[in-house]
Amino acid sequence: MRVLIVGAGEVGSSIAASLADGHEVIVVDTDADRVERLTYAVDVLAIEGDGTDLSTLQEADVDDADIVIASTDADEVNLAVCATVKTITDSFTIARVKRTHYLETWNNSRGAFGVDSMVCTDLLSAQAIVRVIGLPTARDVDPFAGGQIQMAEVEVPEGSPITNQTVREADRFEKLTFAAVFRDGDVTIARGDTVIRAGDKLVVIGTPNAVRAFAADVSPTQEDVEDVVVVGGSDVGRLLAELLERRGYRPRLIEQDPARARRLAETLPRTTVLEHDATDVSFLEREHVGEADAVVSALDSDERSLLVSLLAKRLGVDRTIAVVTEPAYVDLFETVGVDVAVNPREVTAEEITRFTRDQRAENVAILESDAAEVLEIEVDAESALVGRPISEVVPELSSGMVIGAIARGNEMITPRGDTVVQEGDHVVVFVHGDDIEEVTRTL
Amino acid sequence: MSRARLRVDWRAAIALLGRVLVALAVPLGIPLVLAFYYGSDPVPFLGAIAVTVAVGGLCTRVHDDPGGSLGHREGFLMVALTWFSVALVGTIPYLVAGMGTDSTLALPANALFESMSGFTTTGATVMGEISFEQHSRALLLWRQLTQWLGGMGIVVLAVAILPELSVGGAQLMDAEAPGPGIEKLTPRIAETARVLWLAYLGFTLLEAALLYGLHLAGFADGMTLYMSVAHALTTLPTGGFSPAARSIEAFSAAVQWVIIPFMVVAGTNFALIWHAVSGEPDHLFSDTEFKSYLAITGLVGLAIAGMLFTGSGLEPVGTTGASFDAGYVEALRGDVVGNVERIVRDGLFQAASIVTTTGYANVDFNAWSAPAQYFLLAAMFVGGSAGSTGGSVKIIRWLVVGKALKRELFGAVHPEAVSPVRLGGTVIDEDVVHSISSFTVLYIVCFFLGGALIALDAARVGLGYGHIELLSAVASTLGNVGPGFGSIGPMNNYLGFPDTSKLLMVFLMWVGRLEILPVFVLLTRAYWTE
């Protein structure tokens, strides 16, 4: 597939890098240095020019591009790029935006601004964090099939009642499938006799209720989350507070900059905005931040986010979640004690990648930095799955794959050996990182 | 000391004032026509017309293009001067008509008090005897008309009809309009002013028609066409003057029930009313100020009704010169106690009348007990909504002050918290919060200072006033309410005060109507020179 990326900023180059392996990628940017750096760092064609200029787009052969991703730092430029592309060709256009009101306009009128898909990086990150907050012990939660099906990656804590149980013993839920176990950096497909150990990360797929019930099983002492503290009024921090407000929480938000704090306080009526340096321990103690159920660090600097998370942990906070802009730090954060590290670029990449899967994958969740993926695929007549019981098909398919759930109309079906997949079903599958291409081809 | 250069183009302000004075001849023509119709003396009005046209004409000549050089400062000066000058012109009919009779309005201090009380829609009177025998119908209608002109604002009216005022119109309306800031309803300020006056005129006509309709249907004895118009003219501006000596008590229950909603409308933001009548009624009920206004009025009314129901509200405080005898209280007690319709009517009528600063009375509330009277005294500080014709502090200011106080308390626990003041979901700018807080403090300071001065003045001439009388006199004039308690009760008048006190009250009514700052700013050195 041919992908044209306009804007080689942080997100743009990271998308370019992740797509470069399997696709022809062309990158356009106005900055000569960036273009040069990209040319040598990644195997893509980098062109210097203005993406809103027709001649530049033609130079980049936009007519042949299957997908155009507008990913500059300016929302308006991204919209203009998409609109410009649409004047000459019918490529699938994706615009990245920061401001949510563009997304609202687009949601009200799909295709507005000549954009076929709009991706709001900060909103996606905020949504991911809200899902994680809502499900204690989960490190990652993603919705599939319009929210009917949920995938959760749950970490088994020390002393959990399910440690030393086999998967068969732990799976007491009708509407839940155990897909895989991450242990010491390795992925194994969950079998009935796999023994669960403390520190394992289990990937489960099922209805939201079943997933929640399972999470409660894993850690029965965990109380419901009520008191959430967001540190840093970045765009992610603001959107997170907004989403939490909408879910009935009354979060606290700590922002150091007076002007920004004031602006946040004006836009967030149900949030208590505190204007102070969140690394000041006496301030954190005075505000009893240690008693919070969850602290989310969304500061502009990763280093400070880490510091705040560790301070919060030291003060006794149950869960700390950090927004990490540098993908390489994700592992590091989790190693030193941050419960969940969310990387906005990874979240965005998940969203954008699903359009590059031959436009078949309806939804993608990337697990443990590309170690595995969970895909939602609409089954067509040519799929290997159609018309036969699963127990017959599976041996023919790759061994690194688990069918987690099937959505048929408004119903969620738990796959069993005798289940027959029909044309039009949406299947949610867990796929090992090495087998992704093979699986997407055959299903 | 070298003379600092004046930074105010006072000539422009005077010239604009001149235009307003000339235009004042038109409303003065209405009582003139009535005087011919009823065959009474037209001279008071002819004289007033002659003076206002002559003085206005002279003023107009001091500047060629006043609209062009109208800034904020000129706006303040023009508005303050206009209100005082209009009140001065308004005295002429009283003085001329009173000449050679025993009318109390023949005295200049009294005439000025009555005229200022009229234009500022206060409704406090120094008319000794209110009757058609003592005063002509034309003169009494002029008294009503002054309130109607002052209600929506003389300057707003001028902006609506005088094209040369359209340039600086927003500043002028801002200086005059009740409440913090104005809301432009239409792109052009003159159009906004016209819309406001049109809504005002519409409701006035509607009320007059309803009252007269009741009369024709036989439910309203004495509510003749003249009386209907006269009362409509003082309900919508929250004025309170009545050509009937016993105010609204003189009319039937049906009349009183009809007047209540019109008083409530008068105390509502006319911008909201405009939205409501132009097809967006949900504007009205999503407005925090309007909801609070209804709640406060209703609660005060029901509290009083409750006191009256048990009879505990009918034990009058021993005050000097009260206008009733023991028989009145006894008769009232017989009528009121246990009569649910009557007590709800009395409670709501008086609550609406005082909260909106109208000042009508459907009962002599001097006959009420101290708690009921203190409820009314407190209600004098509420005032109507911003952008209404009501006086006093205004609901929106109390809401903002209350929220700002709540924020202070929250800030004491969480010193780092940033909490903007919100009203109905919208954030109030910090500057506005500050100016509202300072206004409210200034208002209270004026109230106590005025009270102290009037008490001193009364002591000087050897008059002994009760506390609630003095307090209500100041609260009532500063808040443009009208009646007070005791010897200045709703069926009494302010004649007992010495002239010096009356002039002080004239000042209080004037600054109260213009909401203090536009007048006080003229007294600062910075205004004139920097």
Interface residues (C-beta under 8 A of the other chain):
Chain A: P258 A261 R262 L264 A265 E266 P269 T272 V273 L274 E275 H276 F283 E287
Chain B: H414 E416 A417 V418 S419 P420 R422 G425 V427
